[in-house]
Amino acid sequence: MEDYIPKIITFANYTEKISMVKKIRDEADFVLENVVKAMQDKKAGNIVSLDLSGIPNAVTHYFIICNAASKTQVDAIYENVMEKVKMNCGLNPVHREGVNNAEWILLDYFDVVVHIFQEETRLFYKLEELWADAPKTEYKSDN
């Protein structure tokens, strides 16, 4: 039987972990900024982000939510988000859903999850109400 050797946590290990967490948070913030700008470029409506990082067992750091008046606009926002995040952040989503029907497109960038809704679909699902305890930031929308 092997002897149990406890791992000693040093200050260096601790600061390294803190540094790593900060780097992940900074990267998530950078992705968030690029997603919001891409949404604004295509005149998305009611752009908000929900900061889920302080919620236990949350699946991501941020939800970014917007809506559009038509399927055509949902598609345009989706294409622009994909393009800007790939170009500026070097990321492709790890998962995406809803692209075919364009009523609610979800893009999962792991630390940032993007939701692009048609107006009626957003009103029906009320995603912000499900995560009402998350701090919410509203962004300028041009519509």
Beta strands, then each sheet from edge to edge (+ up, - down):
strand 1: 45-51
strand 2: 62-68
strand 3: 95-97
strand 4: 104-108
strand 5: 112-118
strand 6: 136-138
sheet 1: 3+ 4- 5+ 2+ 1- 6+
end
